Amino acid sequence: MMDFSQLAVSIDSQRNGAMVMIRPHIENPEPLTLQYRMTVSQSSVHGTSSINQQGDVQSGVPANSVSISLPSGAKCQVHLQLFQQNALVKEIDSDCSGASGE
């Protein structure tokens, strides 16, 4: 198993109107590819919904994104898990309700 002490993980989120685009991003001194599972949950007065996505993410290369409609006042949470050969490497949660953008 690699040394993951210098692994930096972020969840990039950008807003364009009512749409929010969310994607995992990793940085590491050595080139690295990890598997990820990401759950994006949205809740508003109209109810709740969630999207699950999984795939590979490479250091320095943004992964595939998830786009959701986020009406004014809605809440958005992201749960990201990173794995190497089915072993959990890192897990983070992020609030995407305040995504930057237009």
HUQUITA-V941018 format. One record per helix or strand. SS is the DSSP state (~ for helix, > for strand). FROM is the first residue (numbers start at 1). TO is the last residue. If there is no record, write none. Layout:
{{SS:FROM:TO} {SS:FROM:TO}}
This chain:
{{>:8:16} {>:19:27} {>:33:44} {>:47:59} {>:61:61} {>:66:69} {>:75:84} {>:87:95} {>:100:101}}
